[in-house]
Amino acid sequence: MRIALEFFPAGGSLRLPIHYNHLVQAMIYRSLDKALAEWLHNGGYGYGKRRFKLFTFSRLLCRDREYDPERKTITFKGPIRLKIGSADVRLLESLAVYLVRRQEVKLSGTSCLFTAVEVEMPVEVSGPVIVRALSPIVVYSTLRDASGKKKTYYYNPWERDFQEKILENLKRKWTALHKGEEPPTMEGAYIKPLRVSKHNEVIALFKGTVIKGWTGIYELHLPGPYFSLAYDTGLGSKNSQGFGMVEVVKT
C-alpha cells in the first residue's frame, strides 16, 4: 500500500540540508504509534540475522525548489508532496491518523501545515513495466580487503550483481513477511536500465555514512507477489532510509 502526503511550509518555504533523508525518516517515526515505532526501529521483520522495516519513501517532491551549493542546502517553496509505501498497512494508517489529528509536521525545526493524504490505487501488472526511480536504488556488498578490513562496494545498474542482488533481496523480504510459507518462483524476473547514465548516480549522506545509488528509468519484470512487494517497500537496500522507491510510467 502507498500513500501520498501533501504539506505546506509555514512562511511559504522550507530549507533543508541537501542530504535530508534522515530528517524525513525521523518525522515518520515520530508520527507513528509509539509501540509500532519502537518495534520497527528495534528490528521489524526478521530473516535470519537480517532485519527489514518493509517501508520506503520518495524524495520530497516540489515544483519550485532551489539548491544553494555554497550552503549545501535545498529550499522548497510552495506545496510539498511525499510518497510513502509499506507492506504493513498499520504503519500507513498510524501515520495518516496522526497527521490528520495534528494537522502539522516539523522538518528541521520548520512547521509545515498538513493539507492532504491520498491513498494510491494498487498497480496490477501482467508483464514487464517501465519504472522511474523516485529515490535512488541502492545495491551493495560488504567485502573484506587483504588485511581483513570491511569495505562496502556499491554496484551500478550495468553490473550483473545489481539485478541478482535486487532479486535476492526481494525474496528475503517476502520470506520475512510471510514466515513459514514457500516463496513464489522468481522465474523470468529481471531489471535492466533503459535510460540511465552517469548523471543518475547519487552520492548521499545518511547520518554521516556515504551511500551510493542510482535514479533513472528501468524495465522491470517481476511475478505479481514480488512486484507488489517491490512497489510498496522499494527495490534494493536501505529502503527505510529513503531509497529504492519507484513508480510505473508505462505498462
Secondary structure, DSSP 8 states (H G I E B T S, - for coil): -EEEEEEEEGGGEEEEES--HHHHHHHHHHTS-HHHHHHHHHT-EEETTEEE--EEE---B-SEEEEETTTTEEEEES-EEEEEEES-HHHHHHHHHHHHHH-EEEETTEEEEEEEEEE------SS-EEEEESS-BB-EEEEE-TTS-EEEEE--TTSHHHHHHHHHHHHHHHHHHSTTS-----TT-EEEEEE--GGGEEEEEETTEEEEEE-SEEEEE--HHHHHHHHHH-SBS-GGGT---EEEEE-
